[in-house]
Amino acid sequence: MEKSYSAKSGYLFVFIEVLFLAFAIFGFTRGTVIPAIALVILFIIFAIGFMIVDPNQSAVLVLFGAYKGTVKKNGFFWVNPFLVKKKISLRARNLDSEPIKVNDKIGNPIRIGVVLVWRVQETFKAAFDVNDYEHFVTIQTEAAIRKLAGLYPYDNFEDEEAEITLRSGGEEVNEELEREMAERLAIAGIEVMEARINYLAYAQEIAQAMLKRQQATAIVAARFKIVEGAVSMVEMALDELSSKEIVELDEEKKATMVSNLMVVLCGDKEATPVVNTGSIY
């Protein structure tokens, strides 16, 4: 478990180092070589204990395999020279994952990529519970993407009962991704600040077929609206002609008029009018 280490001020030991050096030089000049050599050795050993901790950086300290604590306070410090110092950044980092090919809930091959914003929260876990916490983040992100894709369909073309899909799920899908990432990375002391899908598409082998399917669905929906509107317009036209007694139409004439109006209103091209100068019969 992470614990704080109280490091000593580095400036005080700079002064001590100056004293060591001064007395060593004085010893060499006076002929006391052995004490002077001892002071030089102490000078070198003490110099190893200096360290600088930048803002949003930390130093994990280990003495002969035993964890002694973490220095998170920024500044110039001196610690036991025999401590091994491992620097770990506490800054927020971005991971823009390469899109990977996975299968969605109903088995369609898709490509999906995410953006992850993360930072180290517990230095002890990041340093000792995993081998390489940065590589761990990359691998677990891919695993979370694969699990997320298996929970939802890409869209609801084949699964019409699906209320949430990868394409339209929005915040709900991203929240599920963030929760999954947080659970996986907690073992390494990583805090997930944000996780979002930034790339989503069908895999290349079915992309064209799915595009045609989407286009066909859009055309059918548009045609439905056109027919619905055309029927309303024909009904209104017949009601207006009848209520204003402009012309008397029997059932056969109504059927002919309805047929002509539907052709005009629902056709893909502009209608070409034909002027009948005689009887319609």
C-alpha positions in Angstrom: 0.0 0.0 0.0 1.3 3.5 -0.9 2.8 5.5 1.9 4.4 8.9 2.1 8.1 9.3 2.6 9.4 12.4 4.3 12.6 13.4 2.4 15.1 15.9 3.8 15.9 19.2 2.3 18.6 19.0 -0.4 19.9 22.4 0.3 21.0 21.5 3.8 23.0 18.5 2.5 24.6 20.7 -0.2 26.1 22.7 2.6 27.3 19.4 4.3 28.8 18.3 1.0 30.7 21.6 0.8 32.1 21.0 4.2 33.2 17.4 3.3 35.0 18.8 0.3 36.6 21.6 2.1 37.9 19.4 4.9 39.1 16.8 2.4 41.1 19.5 0.6 42.4 20.8 3.9 43.4 17.2 4.8 45.4 16.6 1.6 47.2 19.9 2.1 48.1 19.0 5.7 49.3 15.5 4.8 46.4 13.6 6.6 45.6 11.5 3.5 43.5 8.7 5.0 40.9 11.1 6.6 40.9 13.1 3.5 40.2 10.0 1.3 37.4 9.0 3.7 35.8 12.5 3.4 36.0 12.2 -0.4 34.3 8.8 -0.3 31.6 10.3 2.0 31.2 13.2 -0.4 30.6 10.8 -3.3 28.2 8.6 -1.3 26.1 11.6 -0.1 26.0 13.0 -3.6 24.1 9.9 -4.7 21.2 10.8 -2.3 20.2 14.0 -4.1 17.1 14.0 -6.2 14.7 16.5 -7.8 11.0 15.9 -8.0 9.2 18.0 -10.6 5.5 19.1 -10.3 3.1 16.2 -10.8 6.0 13.7 -10.6 6.8 11.2 -7.8 9.7 9.1 -6.7 9.1 5.6 -5.4 11.9 4.6 -2.9 13.1 1.1 -2.3 15.8 0.0 0.1 17.3 -3.5 -0.5 14.0 -4.7 -1.9 11.8 -3.1 0.8 9.4 -0.4 -0.1 10.0 2.7 2.0 7.6 5.2 0.6 6.8 7.7 -2.2 7.8 11.3 -2.4 5.1 13.3 -4.2 6.0 16.8 -3.0 8.0 18.6 -5.7 11.4 20.2 -4.8 15.0 19.4 -4.2 15.6 16.6 -1.7 18.2 14.3 -0.1 17.4 10.7 0.8 19.4 7.7 2.0 22.0 7.1 -0.8 21.3 3.4 -0.8 17.6 3.9 -1.7 16.6 3.0 -5.3 14.6 5.9 -6.7 12.0 5.1 -9.4 10.4 8.1 -11.0 6.7 7.9 -11.9 4.7 10.6 -13.5 1.4 11.7 -12.0 0.3 13.7 -15.0 -2.8 13.0 -17.1 -2.0 11.1 -20.2 -3.8 10.3 -23.5 -4.1 7.0 -25.2 -5.5 7.1 -28.7 -5.8 3.4 -29.5 -5.5 2.1 -33.0 -8.9 0.8 -34.3 -9.1 -3.0 -33.9 -11.3 -5.5 -35.6 -13.8 -7.1 -33.2 -17.3 -8.7 -33.4 -20.3 -7.0 -32.1 -23.1 -8.6 -30.1 -24.7 -10.3 -33.1 -21.4 -11.3 -34.7 -20.8 -8.5 -37.3 -17.1 -7.7 -37.7 -16.5 -4.0 -36.9 -13.6 -1.7 -36.3 -13.5 0.3 -33.1 -11.0 2.6 -31.4 -11.1 4.7 -28.2 -9.5 7.6 -26.5 -8.5 7.1 -22.9 -7.4 9.8 -20.5 -5.6 8.3 -17.5 -3.1 9.0 -14.7 -1.3 7.1 -12.0 -3.2 7.4 -8.7 -1.3 4.9 -6.5 2.4 4.7 -7.2 2.9 1.5 -5.1 0.5 -0.5 -7.3 1.9 1.0 -10.5 5.5 0.2 -9.5 5.0 -3.3 -8.0 1.6 -4.8 -8.8 2.2 -4.9 -12.6 5.4 -5.4 -14.6 5.0 -2.3 -16.8 2.0 -0.2 -16.0 2.1 1.7 -19.4 2.0 -1.5 -21.4 -0.7 -2.8 -19.0 -2.9 0.2 -19.9 -2.5 -0.5 -23.6 -3.4 -4.2 -23.3 -6.3 -3.7 -20.9 -7.7 -1.0 -23.2 -7.9 -3.5 -26.0 -9.5 -6.1 -23.8 -12.1 -3.6 -22.6 -12.9 -2.7 -26.2 -13.5 -6.3 -27.1 -15.8 -6.9 -24.2 -17.7 -3.7 -24.9 -18.3 -4.6 -28.5 -19.7 -8.0 -27.4 -22.3 -6.3 -25.2 -24.0 -4.2 -27.9 -24.9 -4.5 -31.6 -23.4 -2.0 -34.0 -27.0 -0.9 -34.9 -30.5 -2.3 -34.6 -30.9 -3.5 -38.2 -30.8 -7.1 -37.2 -31.6 -6.6 -33.5 -34.6 -4.3 -33.6 -35.3 -4.9 -29.8 -31.9 -3.4 -28.9 -32.5 -0.1 -27.2 -28.7 0.7 -27.0 -26.3 0.3 -29.9 -22.7 1.2 -30.3 -23.6 3.7 -33.0 -26.4 5.5 -31.2 -25.7 4.6 -27.5 -23.7 7.8 -26.9 -23.0 8.5 -23.3 -24.4 5.2 -22.0 -21.9 3.2 -24.1 -19.1 5.5 -23.1 -20.0 5.2 -19.4 -20.0 1.4 -19.7 -16.5 1.6 -21.4 -15.3 4.0 -18.6 -16.6 1.7 -15.9 -15.0 -1.4 -17.5 -11.6 0.4 -17.9 -11.7 1.6 -14.3 -12.2 -1.9 -13.0 -9.4 -3.3 -15.2 -6.8 -0.6 -14.4 -7.5 -0.4 -10.7 -5.0 -3.3 -10.1 -2.2 -1.0 -11.4 -3.3 2.0 -9.4 -4.5 3.8 -12.5 -7.4 6.4 -12.4 -9.5 6.5 -15.5 -10.4 10.2 -16.1 -12.3 9.7 -19.3 -12.9 7.0 -21.9 -14.7 7.7 -25.3 -15.2 5.8 -28.5 -13.5 7.9 -31.2 -13.7 5.5 -34.2 -16.5 3.1 -35.2 -17.1 1.5 -38.5 -18.0 -1.8 -40.1 -15.0 -4.0 -41.1 -13.9 -3.6 -44.7 -15.3 -7.0 -45.8 -18.9 -6.1 -45.0 -18.8 -2.3 -45.2 -20.2 -2.0 -48.8 -23.0 -4.5 -48.1 -24.0 -2.6 -44.9 -23.8 0.7 -46.7 -26.2 -0.5 -49.3 -28.5 -1.8 -46.6 -28.5 1.5 -44.8 -29.2 3.3 -48.1 -32.1 0.8 -48.9 -33.5 1.4 -45.4 -33.4 5.2 -45.9 -35.0 4.9 -49.3 -37.8 2.7 -47.9 -38.4 5.2 -45.1 -38.5 8.1 -47.5 -40.9 6.3 -49.8 -43.2 5.6 -46.9 -43.3 9.3 -46.0 -43.9 10.2 -49.7 -46.8 7.7 -50.1 -48.3 8.7 -46.7 -48.3 12.4 -47.9 -49.6 11.5 -51.3 -52.5 9.6 -49.9 -53.4 12.6 -47.7 -53.2 15.0 -50.7 -55.4 12.8 -52.9 -57.9 12.4 -50.1 -57.9 16.2 -49.6 -58.3 16.8 -53.3 -61.3 14.5 -53.6 -62.9 16.0 -50.5 -62.5 19.6 -51.9 -63.9 18.6 -55.3 -66.9 17.0 -53.7 -67.6 19.7 -51.1 -67.4 22.6 -53.6 -69.3 20.6 -56.2 -66.8 21.5 -58.9 -67.3 18.2 -60.7 -69.3 15.0 -60.1 -67.1 11.9 -60.0 -68.4 8.4 -60.0 -66.3 5.6 -58.6 -64.6 4.8 -61.9 -63.6 8.4 -62.4 -62.4 8.7 -58.8 -60.2 5.6 -59.3 -58.7 7.1 -62.5 -58.0 10.4 -60.7 -56.5 8.7 -57.7 -54.2 6.6 -60.0 -53.0 9.7 -61.9 -52.4 11.7 -58.8 -50.5 8.9 -57.1 -48.3 8.5 -60.2 -47.6 12.3 -60.2 -46.9 12.6 -56.5 -44.9 9.4 -56.0 -42.9 9.3 -59.2 -39.1 9.8 -59.2 -39.3 12.2 -62.2 -41.4 15.2 -63.0 -44.7 14.3 -64.6 -45.3 15.3 -68.3 -48.8 16.7 -68.6 -51.0 15.4 -71.4 -53.8 17.8 -72.5 -57.0 15.9 -73.5 -59.1 18.1 -75.8 -61.9 15.5 -76.1 -63.9 13.3 -73.8 -62.0 11.4 -71.1 -63.7 8.4 -72.5 
